[in-house]
C-alpha cells in the first residue's frame, strides 16, 4: 500500500495524478517487476477516493505497458527498465518528494511538496470559466442532437459550419462594423492553427511580429520555416517606418488591445500601416482582434478590416477568452483574392473543430446568449480589475498602472525596484506575476521595472488578498 497527497491544482484530475505517481515509481525503479499493486477497492478506500478513479489510473498504466492485469489475481508491475534522466525544473517542482518507511509490513510514503504553489495566480492564461453558462450550453447541445443528429455526424464543410459562419458574419457586422460574407470566413481550432494556414496561403512571405508580443506567434512562424522579423513598438503600436525596415511582406498586429503592453492603436497609426500594405503588391496585415470585446472605459475601436479599401487585411479572432479556451474555436476572414487562393490550394484540409461544438455555438449566438454572456463578463472583469487596482492603492505613487481601459491584464511598474525583485518578492508572498521582459523577441537591455498581472482568472475577494500580498512584497 502507498499514500500520496493529491494536488488541489485546478485542471489536473485525480486519476492522472495517481497514474503519474505510479508511473514515476516504476520508471525510477521504486516499484519492481512483478510487484503486486493494491486492488482498486483497497487503494480507493486507503486514499479516500473513488474506485472509478483508481481503475482509470490502472487502465492507463495497462495501456502504456507499465502494469499488467492477471484475471482473478490482480495488478502487477511489468518489466520496465529504470529510466535515468535529468528532470526539468518544472517536473522537479511538480513531483512530490517521497520518504519511505515500513511499519508492520505497510510501506508508507510521506509526501511533502518540493515547492509551494502560488496561492494567487495572476498570469494571463486564465479566464473566469466559473461563469460559463453550462446549463444553456448543455441544453442547446442536446437540442441540436435531437433536431439534426444525422447532420452532426456527417462531414463538415472545410471552412466550418455554414450556419455558424453566418452568425459570425452577422456578429461582425453588428458589433465590429465589418461587411463580411459567410463564405469569407474559415473556422479553425485556435488562432495558432489559423496562423499556420496563413503561412501556407502566403507562401514565401516574410513576417513582421510585434516586439514585445505574444511569444507563440514567432515560434509558430519559425516552425513553418517562415522568415520572422521583430518590429519595435512605441506608445501607438507598431511603427510603419520600423515595419518598412524589416523588409517583411506581412505583419501580424493586435491593434484593438496589444499584448502585453495594452496599447490601443490610434487611427493615425492604423492608417499608416494600411498605407504600408497598399504600398506594394503582395503585402498584407494580419489583424488579431485580441480582447476587442473587453473595453471598459471606451467603445470598441473600429477594426483595421473595416477601414481597409484594398483587401489587404486578414482578420483573426477567437472565442477562447470570451467563452472558454478549451473550446478551441477561432476564425479568420479572408479577402476575396486570398479566399480564392485558399480554396485552390488548401480546401482539402478537413475542418478542425467538432461539428457538435460548432452547431451549439451557432445556436448560442443566434438566440442572443453570446451577447448577454459578453455583457455579463464585461461587468465581472471590470469589477475584478477595480478590486485589484484598489487593493494596490497603498503603494501610492510608486506604482504606475497601465492597461486600465481594456483587456484582462494590467502592467504594474515600480521604478525603484528591478523586475526580477518584483517577480521573486511576489512569489515569496504567494503571488505569481509575469516579467514583461519575457515577451520581448529581442531581449531588453534595460530593466523594465514592470510585471504583467492578469485578473480574469481570480474572484474579487482573491484579488483583494493578492493585492494585499503584493503590497507587503513590494513595500520599501
Order of alpha helices (4+ residues) and beta strands (2+ residues): alpha-beta-alpha-alpha-beta-beta-alpha-beta-beta-beta-alpha-alpha-beta-alpha-beta-alpha-beta-beta-alpha-beta-alpha-beta-alpha-beta-beta-alpha-alpha-alpha-beta-beta-alpha-beta-beta-beta-alpha
